[in-house]
Amino acid sequence: MTAEEIKRHRTESVLRELIPEALSQLGDERLRGLTVTEVVCSRGRSDADVYLDPTGHEEDEQKQILKQLKKVVRGLEAYCLKAEGWFKSPKFHFKFDKELERAKRLDELFSIIEKEIK
């Protein structure tokens, strides 16, 4: 692992802690209850994809939440800058994590197969 990869992983780890902390201080109840599942930074750490847990949110509600997050993204970035004393914060791109749904579906399929085998 190179020094750049270590820095990127460290930044991702810090952001996984800071973003939920920043969200919890917002006035919107929907945003305060969001769970960050993963943060993936680009190679130069100028952008960060922030994956959110979709559990309990319908498709149209997810779109509304993403729209609201676009409005407050600069405040969240400023919070992370101030908290860590960074010169520059990555630009956040929020997405709902579809991998959780796929993993859940695979687990269901495996349990069905297991029942059929027995």
C-alpha positions as CSV (number, residue, x, y, z in Angstrom):
1,M,0.0,0.0,0.0
2,T,1.4,3.3,-1.0
3,A,1.6,6.5,1.1
4,E,-1.1,8.1,-1.0
5,E,-3.5,5.1,-0.5
6,I,-2.9,5.3,3.2
7,K,-3.8,9.0,3.2
8,R,-6.9,8.3,1.2
9,H,-8.1,5.5,3.5
10,R,-7.4,7.7,6.6
11,T,-9.5,10.5,5.0
12,E,-12.3,8.1,4.3
13,S,-12.2,6.8,7.9
14,V,-12.3,10.4,9.3
15,L,-15.2,11.4,7.0
16,R,-17.2,8.3,8.0
17,E,-17.2,9.7,11.5
18,L,-17.5,13.4,10.8
19,I,-20.3,13.4,8.2
20,P,-22.9,11.7,10.6
21,E,-21.8,14.1,13.3
22,A,-22.4,17.0,11.0
23,L,-25.8,15.6,9.9
24,S,-26.9,15.2,13.5
25,Q,-26.6,19.0,14.0
26,L,-28.9,19.9,11.1
27,G,-32.5,21.0,11.7
28,D,-34.1,18.5,9.2
29,E,-35.2,15.4,11.1
30,R,-34.9,13.2,7.9
31,L,-31.2,14.2,7.5
32,R,-30.4,13.8,11.2
33,G,-31.5,10.2,11.0
34,L,-29.3,9.2,8.1
35,T,-26.7,6.5,8.4
36,V,-23.4,6.7,6.5
37,T,-22.4,3.2,5.3
38,E,-19.3,4.0,3.3
39,V,-17.2,6.9,2.1
40,V,-15.0,6.4,-1.0
41,C,-12.6,9.2,-1.9
42,S,-11.2,9.8,-5.4
43,R,-7.5,9.3,-6.0
44,G,-6.6,12.9,-5.3
45,R,-9.1,13.1,-2.4
46,S,-10.9,16.0,-4.2
47,D,-14.2,14.1,-4.4
48,A,-15.9,11.7,-2.0
49,D,-18.9,9.5,-2.7
50,V,-20.9,9.2,0.5
51,Y,-23.1,6.1,0.6
52,L,-26.2,6.2,2.8
53,D,-28.3,3.4,4.3
54,P,-31.6,3.2,2.3
55,T,-33.4,1.2,5.0
56,G,-36.8,2.7,5.8
57,H,-36.8,5.2,3.0
58,E,-39.0,4.8,-0.1
59,E,-37.7,5.7,-3.6
60,D,-39.4,9.1,-3.7
61,E,-38.3,9.9,-0.2
62,Q,-34.7,9.1,-1.1
63,K,-34.9,11.6,-4.0
64,Q,-36.2,14.3,-1.7
65,I,-33.4,13.5,0.8
66,L,-30.8,13.7,-1.9
67,K,-32.2,17.0,-3.1
68,Q,-32.1,18.4,0.5
69,L,-28.5,17.1,0.9
70,K,-27.5,19.1,-2.2
71,K,-28.7,22.2,-0.4
72,V,-26.6,21.6,2.8
73,V,-23.5,20.0,1.3
74,R,-21.4,23.1,1.5
75,G,-22.2,23.4,5.2
76,L,-21.2,19.8,5.8
77,E,-18.0,20.3,3.9
78,A,-17.2,23.4,6.0
79,Y,-17.9,21.4,9.2
80,C,-15.4,18.8,8.2
81,L,-12.8,21.5,7.3
82,K,-13.2,23.1,10.7
83,A,-13.2,19.9,12.7
84,E,-10.0,18.5,11.1
85,G,-8.3,21.8,10.3
86,W,-7.9,20.8,6.7
87,F,-7.0,23.3,4.0
88,K,-9.4,21.7,1.5
89,S,-12.3,19.3,1.9
90,P,-13.5,16.8,-0.6
91,K,-16.7,17.6,-2.5
92,F,-19.3,15.2,-1.2
93,H,-21.6,13.3,-3.6
94,F,-24.4,11.5,-1.7
95,K,-25.9,8.3,-2.9
96,F,-28.0,5.6,-1.4
97,D,-26.2,2.3,-1.0
98,K,-27.8,-0.3,-3.3
99,E,-25.3,-3.0,-2.2
100,L,-27.2,-3.5,1.1
101,E,-30.4,-4.4,-0.8
102,R,-28.4,-6.8,-3.1
103,A,-26.8,-8.5,-0.1
104,K,-30.1,-8.9,1.6
105,R,-31.6,-10.4,-1.5
106,L,-28.7,-12.8,-1.9
107,D,-29.1,-13.9,1.8
108,E,-32.8,-14.6,1.1
109,L,-32.0,-16.6,-2.0
110,F,-29.4,-18.7,-0.1
111,S,-31.9,-19.4,2.7
112,I,-34.5,-20.6,0.1
113,I,-31.9,-22.8,-1.5
114,E,-30.8,-24.2,1.9
115,K,-34.5,-25.0,2.7
116,E,-34.9,-26.8,-0.6
117,I,-31.8,-28.9,-0.2
118,K,-32.9,-30.1,3.2
